[in-house]
Amino acid sequence: MKKDQIFEFFRRLAELNPSPETELEFGNTYQLLVAVVLSAQATDVGVNKATRALFREVKTPQQMLDLGEEGLKQHIKTIGLFNSKAKNVIGLSQILVERYGGEVPEDRDALVELPGVGRKTANVVMNCAFGAETFAVDTHIFRVGNRTGLAKGKTPLAVEKQLEKKVPGPFRVGAHHWLILHGRYICKARTPECWRCPVVDLCAYKPKIMEKGAGRKAS
């Protein structure tokens, strides 16, 4: 995808959704961090169902420690891998209290040192909480990047590096939201809905599925 095509790609997505946001629900930066950790191998919808009651009770790392690991498990037991996730959330909360005065550090290197926090999670927090130009490559972005030709790579990190290099200035903060939403609702894994895609003419994927119900599986 050429430079002018990439600009047009994001311009159209931005026109349709000028202020893209994560679909995870949270009230502060700490809750965002917890929600993103819980969302690994789970849906945002499932995480939101589990955290609504939790976040009414817990708004700070210290309150999470007061709740305790077993108490946390009762809130998140509907989420996959809840045992290990509960351990990680308690662990990261302990570190936040001890090292950072209960605040979430505005630093990706510091974030990835927390239990359960990888590069993708850190990128989400940096972007959503602090407005950083980071690109959190999940399965949706990995697929969209490769399928469209926007950012090809064999690993999430390779796709992230391509996005860092190619995404134009006006769209860098919102880029990963637009790509996630595009992958979640239009450029779907099994059958991309090309017939209603706003960037179909810019996309390198062939053959395109231009009729609803055609049902051809895509990679």
Backbone bond lengths (Angstrom), bond angles and torsions (degrees), N, CA, C in turn:
res aa  C-N    CA-C-N  psi(-1)  N-CA   C-N-CA  omega(-1)  CA-C   N-CA-C  phi
1 M - - - 1.457 - - 1.534 108.86 -
2 K 1.334 116.41 126.64 1.449 121.63 -176.38 1.536 111.52 -77.66
3 K 1.330 114.36 165.58 1.463 120.90 -174.70 1.526 112.18 -56.77
4 D 1.342 117.18 -45.54 1.464 119.83 -178.67 1.524 111.65 -69.40
5 Q 1.333 116.24 -30.53 1.466 120.56 177.26 1.533 110.82 -70.16
6 I 1.320 116.42 -38.66 1.469 120.48 178.45 1.529 110.18 -63.78
7 F 1.306 116.34 -42.74 1.469 119.94 177.89 1.526 109.74 -60.32
8 E 1.324 117.27 -45.67 1.461 121.49 -178.90 1.530 110.90 -66.45
9 F 1.317 117.06 -36.92 1.466 123.35 177.22 1.531 109.90 -54.18
10 F 1.325 116.21 -53.13 1.463 120.29 -178.09 1.523 112.15 -74.62
11 R 1.330 116.73 -32.14 1.465 119.30 178.58 1.523 110.56 -59.85
12 R 1.319 116.78 -41.93 1.472 120.50 -179.62 1.529 111.28 -68.67
13 L 1.331 117.04 -42.95 1.466 119.56 178.87 1.528 110.10 -63.66
14 A 1.332 116.11 -38.62 1.466 120.54 179.67 1.527 111.68 -68.32
15 E 1.304 116.68 -35.78 1.457 120.90 179.01 1.527 110.92 -64.20
16 L 1.316 115.94 -37.96 1.466 120.79 -179.61 1.522 112.09 -76.64
17 N 1.333 116.62 -28.42 1.464 121.27 -177.10 1.532 108.58 -144.44
18 P 1.341 117.17 82.57 1.467 121.11 -172.34 1.527 115.25 -63.54
19 S 1.323 117.11 -27.89 1.471 119.99 -176.48 1.526 110.44 -128.60
20 P 1.321 117.76 72.72 1.470 120.47 -176.84 1.523 111.71 -70.42
21 E 1.318 115.85 143.69 1.464 121.19 179.96 1.520 109.78 -138.97
22 T 1.321 115.53 159.47 1.454 119.90 172.85 1.520 110.12 -62.92
23 E 1.317 117.29 149.15 1.464 121.03 177.74 1.524 112.11 -88.59
24 L 1.320 116.83 -1.25 1.462 120.09 172.77 1.524 109.64 -73.76
25 E 1.317 116.27 142.09 1.458 121.18 -179.69 1.531 109.88 -97.53
26 F 1.341 116.36 133.47 1.461 120.29 179.83 1.522 108.83 -160.51
27 G 1.332 115.59 159.32 1.459 120.16 -178.82 1.508 114.26 -111.00
28 N 1.341 116.82 -18.08 1.463 120.68 177.93 1.533 108.93 -153.97
29 T 1.317 116.08 178.35 1.468 120.60 -174.37 1.522 111.76 -64.32
30 Y 1.314 117.12 -38.26 1.473 119.66 178.54 1.523 110.60 -63.27
31 Q 1.314 118.04 -45.12 1.457 120.96 178.91 1.529 110.94 -63.19
32 L 1.334 117.08 -36.65 1.462 120.33 175.62 1.526 110.39 -60.17
33 L 1.323 116.59 -47.57 1.465 120.92 179.52 1.525 110.84 -57.13
34 V 1.322 116.54 -47.07 1.471 120.69 179.56 1.526 110.68 -61.68
35 A 1.326 116.65 -44.63 1.462 120.84 -178.12 1.525 111.27 -62.09
36 V 1.319 116.88 -40.73 1.466 120.10 -179.25 1.530 110.63 -68.59
37 V 1.323 117.02 -40.09 1.469 120.24 175.81 1.531 110.43 -60.59
38 L 1.311 116.40 -41.97 1.469 120.55 -179.82 1.528 112.26 -70.04
39 S 1.334 117.19 -22.48 1.464 120.14 -173.75 1.524 114.06 -80.36
40 A 1.328 117.61 -7.52 1.461 119.84 178.44 1.527 109.86 -59.52
41 Q 1.325 116.71 126.41 1.468 122.61 -179.03 1.533 112.17 54.99
42 A 1.316 115.49 34.21 1.469 121.46 176.47 1.527 107.44 -146.78
43 T 1.314 116.50 163.23 1.465 120.10 179.42 1.526 110.49 -89.26
44 D 1.327 116.01 153.79 1.461 119.95 175.89 1.516 110.86 -61.16
45 V 1.320 116.54 -37.26 1.467 120.87 179.39 1.525 110.27 -61.06
46 G 1.326 116.68 -45.35 1.460 120.65 179.90 1.513 112.51 -65.69
47 V 1.327 116.11 -39.28 1.469 120.40 178.77 1.521 110.30 -65.62
48 N 1.325 116.99 -44.31 1.463 120.39 -179.56 1.526 112.04 -60.37
49 K 1.314 117.05 -39.33 1.473 120.54 178.53 1.519 110.44 -61.61
50 A 1.331 116.08 -38.90 1.466 120.33 -177.17 1.524 112.58 -77.80
51 T 1.331 117.07 -31.50 1.472 118.99 -172.69 1.518 114.36 -91.12
52 R 1.319 118.34 -12.27 1.475 118.28 -177.43 1.525 111.71 -58.78
53 A 1.318 116.05 -50.07 1.462 119.39 178.99 1.529 110.64 -71.17
54 L 1.329 116.74 -38.58 1.464 121.37 179.63 1.525 111.25 -59.31
55 F 1.327 116.12 -46.27 1.469 119.68 -175.54 1.522 113.18 -75.50
56 R 1.308 117.55 -15.44 1.472 119.20 170.66 1.527 110.09 -70.56
57 E 1.314 115.17 -30.57 1.459 121.58 -177.44 1.529 112.65 -93.50
58 V 1.330 116.53 -33.76 1.462 121.81 -172.43 1.524 110.79 -121.82
59 K 1.331 115.71 116.68 1.470 121.08 179.65 1.526 112.63 -122.46
60 T 1.332 117.32 -8.54 1.462 121.27 -178.22 1.535 110.23 -136.40
61 P 1.324 117.48 160.34 1.466 119.70 176.32 1.528 112.58 -58.41
62 Q 1.327 117.48 -38.38 1.462 119.61 -179.80 1.525 110.84 -65.19
63 Q 1.309 117.59 -39.92 1.462 120.01 177.34 1.533 111.32 -64.36
64 M 1.344 116.41 -31.99 1.467 119.67 175.98 1.528 110.15 -67.81
65 L 1.326 116.36 -41.44 1.464 119.78 177.74 1.522 110.88 -64.50
66 D 1.322 116.39 -36.77 1.463 120.26 177.49 1.520 111.37 -66.16
67 L 1.325 116.60 -35.25 1.469 120.97 176.95 1.517 110.11 -66.09
68 G 1.316 116.38 -41.58 1.461 121.56 177.74 1.519 113.19 85.71
69 E 1.319 114.63 162.98 1.469 120.63 -176.09 1.522 112.19 -62.84
70 E 1.318 116.76 -43.72 1.475 119.35 -179.16 1.523 111.25 -67.17
71 G 1.320 116.11 -38.83 1.464 119.54 177.48 1.513 111.65 -64.19
72 L 1.337 115.98 -39.73 1.462 120.60 177.90 1.522 110.76 -63.57
73 K 1.318 116.31 -42.17 1.467 120.20 -179.49 1.527 111.65 -57.67
74 Q 1.312 117.06 -36.40 1.456 119.96 179.90 1.523 111.87 -63.25
75 H 1.328 116.29 -30.49 1.467 120.64 179.03 1.526 112.17 -79.11
76 I 1.339 117.02 -34.30 1.467 119.54 -169.39 1.529 113.44 -112.39
77 K 1.314 117.81 15.42 1.468 119.86 -175.01 1.536 113.56 -67.56
78 T 1.323 117.65 -12.06 1.464 120.22 176.10 1.529 111.76 -83.39
79 I 1.332 117.63 -7.40 1.461 122.80 -178.60 1.529 109.47 -96.07
80 G 1.316 116.52 139.33 1.453 120.81 178.23 1.519 112.43 -58.61
81 L 1.333 115.83 145.03 1.469 122.93 178.39 1.526 112.28 60.42
82 F 1.340 116.42 32.30 1.472 119.30 -172.69 1.520 113.41 -64.20
83 N 1.334 118.21 -28.34 1.466 119.55 -179.99 1.527 111.58 -65.03
84 S 1.333 115.81 -50.01 1.462 119.08 -179.38 1.525 110.99 -70.28
85 K 1.316 117.17 -33.96 1.461 120.19 178.91 1.535 110.82 -67.22
86 A 1.316 117.28 -39.36 1.469 120.48 177.88 1.528 110.19 -62.39
87 K 1.326 116.13 -42.46 1.467 120.40 178.32 1.517 110.80 -61.42
88 N 1.331 116.58 -43.00 1.466 120.42 -179.69 1.528 111.97 -66.40
89 V 1.336 116.66 -41.85 1.470 119.89 -179.11 1.529 110.60 -64.42
90 I 1.306 117.36 -41.26 1.468 120.04 176.76 1.526 109.51 -65.00
91 G 1.323 117.12 -42.20 1.459 121.18 179.90 1.517 112.82 -62.51
92 L 1.334 116.76 -45.72 1.474 119.30 -179.74 1.528 110.95 -69.17
93 S 1.331 116.14 -33.12 1.473 119.57 178.10 1.524 110.54 -65.03
94 Q 1.337 116.57 -39.65 1.462 121.68 178.15 1.528 110.64 -61.34
95 I 1.332 116.11 -43.54 1.467 120.77 -179.82 1.531 110.85 -66.64
96 L 1.325 116.81 -40.55 1.460 120.09 178.94 1.525 111.39 -61.48
97 V 1.314 116.25 -40.22 1.470 120.56 178.78 1.528 110.54 -68.13
98 E 1.332 116.50 -45.61 1.463 120.69 -173.32 1.531 113.38 -74.95
99 R 1.344 116.52 -37.92 1.471 119.49 -172.20 1.532 114.33 -104.47
100 Y 1.321 115.73 -26.29 1.467 118.13 -170.27 1.527 113.72 -124.82
101 G 1.322 117.03 17.29 1.457 120.55 177.34 1.519 113.35 61.19
102 G 1.335 116.18 28.15 1.459 120.58 178.09 1.519 114.20 83.91
103 E 1.343 116.94 2.69 1.466 121.09 -179.22 1.526 110.54 -100.06
104 V 1.311 116.24 153.24 1.458 121.55 175.28 1.523 108.41 -85.23
105 P 1.321 119.02 123.23 1.461 120.72 -177.10 1.527 112.31 -67.54
106 E 1.327 115.55 140.68 1.458 121.27 178.04 1.525 109.04 -90.08
107 D 1.323 115.27 60.45 1.458 120.99 -175.08 1.529 108.95 -154.96
108 R 1.324 117.02 121.12 1.463 120.07 -176.01 1.521 112.72 -63.83
109 D 1.329 116.86 -40.06 1.466 119.69 179.97 1.523 111.38 -62.68
110 A 1.331 116.76 -38.14 1.469 120.34 178.07 1.524 110.44 -69.81
111 L 1.309 116.55 -38.07 1.468 120.46 -179.03 1.525 111.76 -64.31
112 V 1.330 117.71 -42.77 1.469 119.31 -175.84 1.526 112.41 -70.42
113 E 1.325 117.36 -10.77 1.461 120.38 175.38 1.530 112.04 -81.89
114 L 1.339 116.62 -11.12 1.463 120.19 -179.97 1.523 110.38 -78.10
115 P 1.336 118.84 145.57 1.464 121.63 178.33 1.532 111.96 -57.41
116 G 1.323 116.12 131.88 1.458 120.80 176.64 1.511 114.70 80.32
117 V 1.334 117.34 1.98 1.467 120.88 -177.93 1.527 109.82 -108.05
118 G 1.317 116.62 110.37 1.449 121.86 174.28 1.514 110.29 -98.92
119 R 1.311 115.69 -172.79 1.464 120.79 -176.79 1.530 111.34 -62.41
120 K 1.346 116.77 -41.12 1.463 119.33 -178.76 1.526 110.76 -62.80
121 T 1.324 116.76 -47.05 1.467 121.07 179.08 1.526 110.95 -59.99
122 A 1.329 116.07 -44.69 1.461 120.39 179.48 1.528 110.64 -61.78
123 N 1.322 116.69 -40.43 1.468 120.41 179.09 1.525 111.65 -63.67
124 V 1.330 117.00 -39.72 1.465 120.56 177.98 1.526 110.49 -61.82
125 V 1.325 116.82 -47.72 1.461 121.20 -179.00 1.526 110.59 -63.54
126 M 1.320 116.37 -44.39 1.465 119.71 179.91 1.526 110.90 -60.65
127 N 1.327 116.84 -39.20 1.464 121.28 -178.38 1.522 111.90 -74.95
128 C 1.324 116.15 -53.24 1.472 120.56 -172.72 1.524 113.01 -73.33
129 A 1.324 116.83 -35.90 1.466 119.93 -176.77 1.521 113.09 -90.70
130 F 1.346 116.23 -35.57 1.459 119.58 -171.02 1.530 113.69 -118.34
131 G 1.333 116.93 1.20 1.459 119.84 176.55 1.514 114.93 70.35
132 A 1.330 116.71 23.09 1.460 120.43 -178.98 1.533 110.75 -75.57
133 E 1.316 115.95 151.23 1.470 121.52 178.33 1.525 109.09 -84.66
134 T 1.333 115.49 71.21 1.460 121.17 179.57 1.522 109.19 -114.80
135 F 1.325 115.26 156.95 1.466 121.52 -174.93 1.521 108.75 -125.93
136 A 1.324 115.86 101.28 1.455 121.72 -177.88 1.522 109.01 -85.51
137 V 1.320 117.46 104.85 1.458 121.67 -173.54 1.526 110.43 -89.24
138 D 1.333 115.24 103.90 1.464 121.11 173.57 1.520 108.11 -98.73
139 T 1.338 116.86 -169.55 1.463 120.43 -177.87 1.527 111.54 -63.25
140 H 1.330 117.09 -34.55 1.461 120.41 -179.95 1.527 111.34 -67.21
141 I 1.322 116.51 -48.27 1.461 119.86 -179.00 1.520 111.09 -67.04
142 F 1.314 116.83 -38.05 1.465 120.92 177.67 1.533 109.94 -59.64
143 R 1.330 115.69 -44.34 1.469 120.20 179.63 1.527 111.58 -67.23
144 V 1.329 116.80 -49.27 1.465 120.72 -177.24 1.526 110.77 -63.29
145 G 1.329 116.64 -42.15 1.455 120.29 179.89 1.513 112.49 -59.14
146 N 1.337 115.86 -45.01 1.457 120.58 -178.71 1.521 112.69 -76.62
147 R 1.318 117.16 -42.26 1.467 120.82 -175.33 1.529 111.62 -67.17
148 T 1.320 116.80 -42.97 1.465 120.16 -176.90 1.519 112.73 -79.49
149 G 1.328 116.59 -21.88 1.451 120.54 -173.66 1.515 112.78 90.17
150 L 1.314 116.97 2.74 1.466 121.76 -179.75 1.524 111.23 -64.20
151 A 1.330 116.57 -47.34 1.465 121.26 -177.55 1.522 108.42 -150.23
152 K 1.313 116.45 95.92 1.457 120.28 -177.67 1.520 110.99 -88.98
153 G 1.323 114.96 143.52 1.451 119.95 178.03 1.512 110.39 -174.98
154 K 1.322 116.39 151.52 1.462 120.65 -178.27 1.527 112.33 -86.54
155 T 1.325 116.94 -12.13 1.463 121.68 178.83 1.524 109.34 -133.30
156 P 1.335 117.83 158.33 1.463 120.08 175.61 1.529 112.65 -55.51
157 L 1.335 116.74 -39.23 1.463 119.54 -179.73 1.524 110.83 -65.02
158 A 1.326 117.00 -38.79 1.465 120.58 178.92 1.529 110.72 -63.79
159 V 1.335 116.74 -41.28 1.459 120.94 177.58 1.532 109.87 -65.88
160 E 1.332 116.68 -41.57 1.469 120.57 178.11 1.526 111.04 -59.06
161 K 1.327 116.79 -43.65 1.467 120.65 -179.45 1.529 110.76 -64.33
162 Q 1.338 116.60 -36.79 1.455 120.17 177.48 1.530 110.89 -65.70
163 L 1.315 116.48 -41.43 1.461 120.39 178.64 1.523 110.89 -65.22
164 E 1.321 116.75 -41.96 1.464 120.46 177.56 1.524 110.95 -57.74
165 K 1.312 115.64 -36.01 1.461 121.55 -177.54 1.529 112.67 -78.95
166 K 1.343 116.74 -35.14 1.458 120.43 -166.70 1.530 116.39 -103.99
167 V 1.338 118.84 -26.66 1.468 119.57 -173.72 1.531 110.16 -69.95
168 P 1.330 117.87 125.93 1.469 121.67 -178.27 1.533 112.42 -67.11
169 G 1.322 115.30 152.93 1.462 122.80 -175.74 1.514 117.02 -46.54
170 P 1.328 119.19 -49.69 1.473 119.49 -175.02 1.530 114.18 -63.07
171 F 1.329 116.71 -17.40 1.463 120.10 -171.26 1.531 113.72 -114.53
172 R 1.313 117.78 5.61 1.466 119.85 -169.94 1.534 113.31 -68.83
173 V 1.316 117.62 -37.90 1.470 119.50 -178.71 1.528 111.23 -70.91
174 G 1.323 117.63 -39.18 1.463 120.73 -177.10 1.511 115.19 -89.69
175 A 1.348 117.38 -7.36 1.471 121.03 -170.30 1.516 113.92 -55.38
176 H 1.327 117.56 -47.53 1.461 117.26 -173.56 1.531 111.26 -69.66
177 H 1.323 118.07 -28.75 1.466 120.35 175.15 1.526 110.96 -67.24
178 W 1.330 116.41 -46.71 1.469 119.10 179.64 1.520 111.30 -60.28
179 L 1.332 116.79 -40.66 1.456 120.09 -177.94 1.525 111.80 -70.36
180 I 1.330 117.41 -39.41 1.472 120.57 177.39 1.525 110.20 -62.90
181 L 1.311 116.79 -48.59 1.466 120.56 -178.32 1.522 111.17 -64.87
182 H 1.325 116.67 -37.49 1.458 120.93 177.97 1.533 110.28 -63.87
183 G 1.327 115.87 -43.08 1.457 120.07 179.09 1.519 113.56 -70.86
184 R 1.317 115.80 -32.48 1.462 120.87 -177.44 1.531 112.04 -74.11
185 Y 1.337 116.38 -37.13 1.460 118.91 -170.44 1.527 115.26 -114.59
186 I 1.325 118.81 -18.10 1.466 120.21 -178.71 1.532 111.61 -125.26
187 C 1.323 116.96 -58.75 1.468 120.46 -177.75 1.526 109.68 -85.85
188 K 1.336 114.97 63.35 1.467 122.26 -171.73 1.525 111.84 -71.45
189 A 1.326 115.22 159.26 1.458 120.43 -173.39 1.529 112.99 -62.37
190 R 1.307 117.25 -52.26 1.467 119.92 -173.82 1.525 112.01 -78.97
191 T 1.315 117.12 -45.54 1.464 120.93 -178.44 1.521 110.31 -140.46
192 P 1.320 117.60 100.79 1.462 119.31 177.51 1.527 110.97 -65.46
193 E 1.323 116.35 136.33 1.462 120.64 -176.20 1.533 109.43 -90.57
194 C 1.335 114.32 68.09 1.471 121.53 -175.06 1.524 111.98 -59.87
195 W 1.335 116.35 -28.98 1.461 119.73 -176.36 1.528 113.33 -64.08
196 R 1.322 117.24 -17.86 1.463 119.39 178.93 1.534 111.96 -124.92
197 C 1.314 115.98 20.31 1.460 121.15 -177.94 1.529 110.75 -84.87
198 P 1.334 118.07 128.63 1.467 120.86 -178.31 1.528 114.09 -74.81
199 V 1.334 116.68 -10.84 1.469 119.62 -178.63 1.526 111.35 -122.16
200 V 1.314 116.95 23.93 1.466 121.73 -173.59 1.526 112.33 -59.24
201 D 1.319 117.45 -35.30 1.470 120.30 -177.50 1.527 112.93 -75.57
202 L 1.340 116.93 -13.03 1.456 121.72 179.43 1.527 112.16 -97.08
203 C 1.305 116.37 -9.61 1.463 123.07 -170.99 1.529 111.65 -86.66
204 A 1.334 115.57 139.69 1.459 121.23 -177.69 1.531 112.97 -84.57
205 Y 1.321 117.80 -9.61 1.469 120.49 -175.66 1.524 111.62 -66.40
206 K 1.328 115.25 132.94 1.464 121.47 176.31 1.506 107.87 -141.05
207 P 1.352 119.25 145.88 1.469 124.84 -6.35 1.520 111.05 -80.66
208 K 1.309 117.25 143.91 1.451 121.53 179.90 1.525 110.58 -78.84
209 I 1.324 114.96 147.42 1.462 121.24 -179.33 1.526 107.92 -96.73
210 M 1.325 117.39 98.22 1.445 122.12 -170.39 1.534 113.69 -99.16
211 E 1.343 115.78 4.24 1.458 119.13 177.18 1.517 109.58 -128.40
212 K 1.300 115.57 131.06 1.463 120.50 177.32 1.519 109.35 -61.79
213 G 1.328 115.73 132.76 1.456 119.85 178.33 1.511 113.88 89.28
214 A 1.349 116.81 2.58 1.468 118.69 178.60 1.512 110.97 -63.08
215 G 1.360 115.46 -35.89 1.461 120.61 167.68 1.501 117.13 74.23
216 R 1.292 118.23 13.59 1.456 119.23 178.81 1.525 110.53 -73.76
217 K 1.315 117.15 130.07 1.456 120.20 179.56 1.516 110.06 -74.24
218 A 1.336 115.32 144.10 1.461 120.13 -179.68 1.517 110.11 -122.95
219 S 1.283 115.51 161.66 1.473 119.96 177.15 1.517 109.67 -111.32
